[in-house]
Amino acid sequence: MTAGPLRFEVLARASGGQARLGRVSTPHGSFDTPAFMPVATAAAMKGLTPAQVRGTGSQVILNNAYHLMLRPGSARIAEMGGSHRLMRWAGPILTDSGGYQAYSMSDTAELDEDGVTFRSFVDGSRVHLGPESSMRVQNEIGADIIMAFDDCPPAAPHSTESDERRQARTRRVPDHRRRMEEAHERTLRWLGRCVRAHARPADQALFGIVQGGTDLDLRRRSAEATCQFDLPGYAIGGVAVGEGTDAIRQVVEFTAPLLPSDRPRYLMGVGYERDLVMAVAAGVDMFDCVLPTRNGRNGNAFTRTGPVRLRNACHADDPRPIDDSCDCEACASGFSRAYLRHLFMAEEMLGPTLVSVHNIRHFQRLMLDIRTAIREDAWSALALAWPCLGRRDDPQDH
């Protein structure tokens, strides 16, 4: 159990593995772990009301500090009472540091020891973001959990990339090993600066981030050094930035047990069902990903047996709901695949809303079943209930 602005309790453990059931308590309420956090990038879940998000079983959400810093501005959010009051979300919120977006979303970004300088996507102005300014922004946004500002380098070139893409990546990062070492060391220096600059340690929990790419020795060194800082929680970063499934598994299964067992462990940006279950088995407690809503806005639905692409012509006369077993608003109300396809083809806003609600509920139902499997020590039953866990590819519509 941890104290301060965040309390973490481990309530049960699965036998034969690292999976654990827990609860995180914050100033804005508690959430059960393992937890999946939907991403409300600009203090909004695109097309959904807070009540709809809460209705999916979501207990904690993520805001994007980079986007909110640029619009409407963190100082304005603070004047409005913080993000909780601004977006009318009564539960816990986590903010990322903004560093990864600042570096990755701009071709003209400049990275140095003080942070990242980039062009605003709002008005083109030059903006600087570093450890101190990231802490100020997150302090003003007012999230319950805030992330240290880290240096997240791109993944190494891999065999599945095209020659053109591999060459482009190599031009950007000519010596990947040296770049990984640099990111590891800079992330640690920035963590120290974040700890010193954090102005609200009594009511906001600061998490450190472990980097190291797919280099396990570097991951070990990063974990050991990061955990020298006594923080309320720790995250595994730099995963799902281009690696394949096997590489993600190797990194997560190696890194998670290196993090303190009495603190929540957060795997950043990983969202496919098989990867979530793998990470839970390795001892990870928290996840976030844009997959449910991004796919939902494009007419792609998740189900227990695999994805459904609602724009496909085969659904034009299909009377079935997205998933017969689902209790979300879209499925429980009887909206057919045919109707949902019509909404997308007609560009009606209701289509993205309903499929986004379904997709978030899909992932929250998976989390519920994972927590039940840990509580009842019935881990092997998950694969039977969720056939999609056995898929290693991105299968065609079914």
C-alpha positions in Angstrom: 0.0 0.0 0.0 1.3 3.5 -0.9 0.5 6.8 0.8 0.3 10.4 -0.3 -1.9 11.5 -3.3 -2.2 7.9 -4.4 -2.8 4.7 -2.6 -2.4 1.3 -4.2 -3.6 -2.0 -2.7 -3.0 -5.4 -4.1 -6.1 -7.5 -3.4 -5.3 -10.8 -5.0 -2.7 -12.5 -7.2 -3.0 -15.2 -9.8 -1.1 -18.4 -9.1 1.7 -19.3 -11.5 2.2 -15.8 -12.8 2.6 -12.1 -12.0 -1.0 -11.0 -12.6 -2.5 -9.1 -9.7 -5.9 -7.6 -8.8 -5.7 -4.2 -7.1 -7.2 -0.8 -6.5 -5.8 2.7 -6.9 -7.2 5.5 -4.8 -6.8 9.1 -5.8 -8.2 12.5 -4.7 -11.0 12.1 -7.3 -11.9 8.5 -6.5 -10.7 5.0 -7.0 -10.3 2.6 -9.9 -9.8 -1.1 -10.1 -6.8 -2.7 -11.6 -5.9 -4.0 -14.1 -7.4 -0.9 -15.6 -7.9 0.3 -19.2 -7.9 4.1 -19.6 -9.7 5.5 -22.7 -8.0 8.5 -24.1 -9.8 11.9 -23.9 -7.1 13.7 -25.9 -8.4 17.3 -25.7 -10.4 16.8 -22.5 -13.1 15.1 -24.5 -13.8 11.6 -25.8 -14.6 12.5 -29.4 -18.4 12.3 -29.9 -19.1 10.9 -26.4 -20.5 12.5 -23.2 -18.9 11.8 -19.9 -22.0 9.9 -18.9 -21.6 7.6 -21.9 -17.9 7.0 -21.1 -18.8 6.2 -17.5 -21.6 3.9 -18.7 -19.0 1.7 -20.5 -17.4 0.9 -17.1 -14.5 3.3 -17.5 -13.3 4.5 -14.1 -10.2 6.5 -15.1 -9.3 8.4 -18.3 -6.3 10.0 -19.9 -5.9 13.6 -21.1 -3.2 14.7 -23.5 -1.1 17.5 -22.0 0.4 18.4 -25.3 -2.9 19.2 -26.9 -4.3 20.9 -23.9 -1.2 23.1 -23.5 -1.8 24.4 -27.0 -5.6 24.6 -26.8 -7.3 26.0 -24.7 -4.1 26.4 -22.6 -3.3 24.9 -19.2 -3.5 28.3 -17.4 -7.1 28.7 -18.8 -7.9 25.2 -17.6 -6.6 26.0 -14.1 -8.8 29.2 -14.1 -11.8 27.0 -14.9 -11.1 24.7 -11.9 -8.9 22.1 -13.6 -9.7 19.4 -16.2 -12.1 17.5 -14.0 -14.4 20.5 -13.7 -13.9 21.7 -17.2 -14.9 18.4 -18.9 -17.3 17.4 -16.1 -15.5 14.1 -15.4 -15.8 13.2 -11.7 -13.3 10.3 -11.7 -9.5 10.0 -11.8 -7.6 11.5 -14.7 -4.0 10.8 -15.9 -2.1 13.2 -18.1 0.9 12.2 -20.3 3.8 14.6 -20.3 3.5 15.9 -23.8 7.1 15.2 -24.8 6.4 12.3 -27.1 3.8 14.1 -29.1 5.9 17.3 -29.3 8.8 15.3 -30.7 6.9 12.8 -32.9 4.1 15.0 -34.4 6.4 17.7 -35.9 8.9 17.1 -38.6 10.6 20.4 -37.5 10.9 19.5 -33.8 14.3 20.3 -32.2 15.4 18.1 -29.3 18.1 19.2 -26.9 19.0 19.0 -23.2 16.3 21.5 -22.3 13.4 19.8 -24.0 11.7 19.9 -27.4 11.0 23.0 -29.5 8.3 22.5 -32.1 5.7 24.3 -34.2 2.2 24.5 -32.8 -0.4 22.7 -34.8 -2.9 25.4 -33.8 -1.2 28.5 -35.2 2.3 27.5 -36.3 4.1 29.4 -33.5 7.3 28.0 -32.0 6.7 26.3 -28.6 9.1 24.9 -26.1 8.3 22.1 -23.8 10.7 20.7 -21.2 10.7 19.0 -17.8 9.8 22.2 -15.9 7.2 23.4 -18.3 5.7 20.0 -18.6 5.3 19.9 -14.8 3.7 23.3 -14.8 1.3 22.4 -17.5 0.3 19.2 -15.8 0.0 20.9 -12.4 -2.4 23.4 -14.0 -4.4 20.8 -15.8 -4.9 19.1 -12.4 -4.8 15.4 -13.2 -4.6 12.9 -10.4 -1.6 11.1 -12.0 1.0 13.0 -14.0 3.9 11.6 -16.1 7.5 12.6 -16.0 8.8 14.3 -19.2 10.9 11.7 -21.0 12.9 11.3 -24.2 11.2 8.6 -26.2 13.3 7.7 -29.3 11.8 5.9 -32.3 12.0 2.1 -32.6 14.9 0.5 -34.4 14.4 -0.4 -38.0 13.0 -4.0 -38.4 12.6 -6.5 -41.0 8.9 -5.9 -41.8 9.5 -2.3 -42.8 9.8 -1.4 -46.5 13.3 -0.4 -47.7 12.2 3.2 -48.2 10.8 3.5 -44.6 13.9 1.8 -43.2 16.2 4.2 -45.0 14.2 7.2 -43.9 14.3 6.0 -40.3 18.1 5.4 -40.5 18.6 8.9 -41.9 16.8 10.3 -38.9 18.6 8.1 -36.4 21.9 7.0 -38.0 23.2 5.3 -34.8 20.2 3.8 -33.1 22.2 2.3 -30.2 23.8 5.7 -29.4 20.4 7.3 -29.6 18.9 4.8 -27.2 21.8 5.4 -24.7 21.3 9.2 -25.0 17.5 8.9 -24.4 18.0 6.6 -21.4 20.5 9.1 -19.8 18.5 12.2 -20.7 15.2 10.7 -19.4 16.9 10.1 -16.0 18.2 13.7 -15.9 14.8 15.0 -16.8 13.1 12.8 -14.2 15.2 14.5 -11.5 14.2 17.9 -12.8 10.6 16.9 -12.9 10.7 15.8 -9.3 12.2 19.1 -8.3 9.7 21.1 -10.4 6.5 19.3 -9.3 4.6 21.9 -7.4 1.6 19.8 -6.2 3.1 16.6 -4.8 0.4 16.4 -2.1 -2.4 15.9 -4.5 -0.9 14.8 -7.8 1.1 11.5 -8.1 4.1 11.7 -10.4 5.1 8.5 -12.3 8.6 7.9 -13.7 9.0 6.2 -17.1 11.4 3.4 -18.0 13.0 3.7 -21.4 15.5 1.5 -23.3 13.8 0.3 -26.5 14.2 -3.4 -27.1 17.6 -3.5 -25.5 17.0 -5.5 -22.3 20.3 -4.5 -20.7 19.3 -0.9 -21.2 15.9 -1.6 -19.9 17.4 -3.1 -16.7 19.6 -0.1 -16.2 16.8 2.3 -16.8 14.5 0.5 -14.4 17.1 0.4 -11.7 17.9 4.1 -12.0 14.3 5.2 -12.3 13.3 3.3 -9.2 16.0 5.1 -7.2 13.4 7.9 -7.2 10.7 7.1 -4.6 7.6 7.7 -6.7 4.0 6.7 -6.4 4.1 4.6 -9.6 6.2 3.7 -12.6 5.6 3.3 -16.3 7.1 1.3 -19.2 7.5 3.7 -22.1 8.9 3.4 -25.6 6.8 0.3 -26.4 4.4 0.1 -29.4 6.3 2.7 -31.3 7.0 0.4 -34.2 8.0 -3.0 -32.6 6.3 -6.2 -33.5 4.2 -8.3 -31.1 7.1 -10.6 -30.0 9.4 -7.6 -29.2 6.7 -6.0 -27.1 6.2 -9.2 -25.2 9.9 -9.6 -24.6 10.3 -6.1 -23.3 7.2 -6.1 -21.1 7.8 -9.5 -19.6 11.4 -8.5 -18.8 10.7 -5.0 -17.5 7.5 -5.3 -15.4 9.0 -7.5 -12.7 11.9 -5.0 -12.2 9.4 -2.4 -11.0 8.4 -2.2 -7.3 5.6 -4.7 -6.5 3.9 -2.2 -4.1 3.4 0.5 -6.7 1.1 0.5 -9.8 2.9 -0.4 -13.1 1.7 1.4 -16.2 2.3 0.2 -19.8 1.9 3.2 -22.0 0.1 3.2 -25.4 -0.5 -0.6 -25.8 -4.0 -1.6 -26.6 -4.7 -4.8 -28.5 -6.4 -7.5 -26.5 -3.6 -10.1 -26.7 -1.0 -7.5 -25.6 -3.1 -6.4 -22.7 -3.5 -9.9 -21.4 0.2 -10.7 -21.9 1.1 -7.6 -19.9 -1.3 -8.3 -17.1 0.3 -11.8 -16.8 3.6 -10.0 -16.5 2.4 -7.9 -13.6 1.2 -4.6 -15.3 -1.7 -2.8 -13.8 -2.6 0.1 -16.0 -3.1 0.7 -19.8 -4.2 3.4 -22.2 -4.7 3.4 -26.0 -6.6 5.3 -28.6 -7.6 2.1 -30.5 -11.2 1.8 -29.2 -12.2 5.3 -30.2 -10.0 5.8 -33.3 -11.2 2.5 -34.7 -14.8 3.3 -33.7 -14.8 6.6 -35.6 -13.7 4.6 -38.7 -16.4 2.0 -38.5 -14.1 -0.8 -37.1 -15.6 -2.7 -34.2 -13.9 -5.0 -31.7 -15.6 -8.3 -30.7 -14.6 -11.3 -28.7 -14.0 -13.3 -31.8 -12.2 -10.6 -33.8 -12.7 -7.3 -35.6 -15.8 -6.3 -37.6 -15.4 -3.7 -40.4 -18.9 -2.2 -40.6 -18.3 -0.4 -43.8 -17.9 -3.7 -45.7 -20.8 -4.4 -48.1 -21.5 -7.8 -46.4 -23.1 -5.9 -43.6 -25.6 -4.0 -45.7 -28.4 -6.4 -44.9 -27.1 -7.8 -41.6 -29.7 -7.7 -38.8 -27.3 -8.7 -36.1 -25.8 -6.3 -33.5 -22.1 -5.9 -33.5 -21.7 -8.5 -30.8 -24.5 -10.7 -29.4 -22.8 -11.0 -26.1 -22.2 -7.3 -25.5 -24.3 -5.1 -23.2 -23.2 -1.7 -24.6 -25.7 0.9 -25.6 -25.3 0.0 -29.3 -25.7 -3.7 -28.9 -28.3 -3.7 -26.1 -30.5 -1.3 -28.0 -30.6 -3.6 -31.0 -28.8 -1.4 -33.5 -28.1 -3.7 -36.4 -24.9 -3.9 -38.4 -26.9 -2.9 -41.4 -28.1 0.3 -39.7 -24.6 1.1 -38.4 -23.1 0.6 -41.9 -25.8 3.0 -43.2 -24.8 5.6 -40.6 -21.2 5.5 -41.7 -22.0 5.5 -45.4 -24.3 8.5 -44.9 -21.7 10.2 -42.7 -24.1 10.5 -39.8 -22.4 11.4 -36.5 -24.3 8.7 -34.6 -22.3 5.9 -36.3 -18.9 6.8 -34.8 -20.6 7.5 -31.4 -22.2 4.1 -31.2 -19.2 2.1 -32.3 -16.9 4.1 -30.1 -19.2 3.3 -27.1 -19.2 -0.3 -28.1 -15.4 -0.5 -28.5 -14.7 1.1 -25.1 -17.2 -1.3 -23.5 -15.5 -4.2 -25.2 -12.2 -3.4 -23.6 -13.8 -2.7 -20.2 -15.5 -6.1 -20.4 -12.2 -7.7 -21.1 -10.8 -5.9 -18.0 -13.7 -7.2 -16.0 -13.1 -10.8 -17.1 -9.3 -10.4 -16.4 -10.0 -9.2 -12.9 -12.5 -12.0 -12.3 -9.9 -14.5 -13.6 -7.4 -13.2 -11.1 -9.8 -13.2 -8.3 -11.0 -16.7 -8.9 -7.6 -18.0 -10.0 -9.1 -19.1 -13.4 -6.6 -17.5 -15.8 -6.9 -20.3 -18.3 -10.6 -19.6 -18.8 -9.8 -16.2 -20.5 -8.7 -17.7 -23.8 -11.9 -19.8 -24.1 -14.1 -16.7 -23.4 -12.0 -14.4 -25.7 -11.0 -16.2 -28.9 -9.5 -12.9 -30.2 -6.7 -13.5 -27.8 -5.4 -16.2 -30.0 -5.1 -14.0 -33.1 -1.6 -12.8 -33.9 -2.5 -10.9 -37.0 -5.1 -8.4 -38.1 -7.6 -10.8 -39.5 -10.2 -9.9 -42.1 -13.8 -9.2 -41.3 -15.9 -12.1 -40.1 
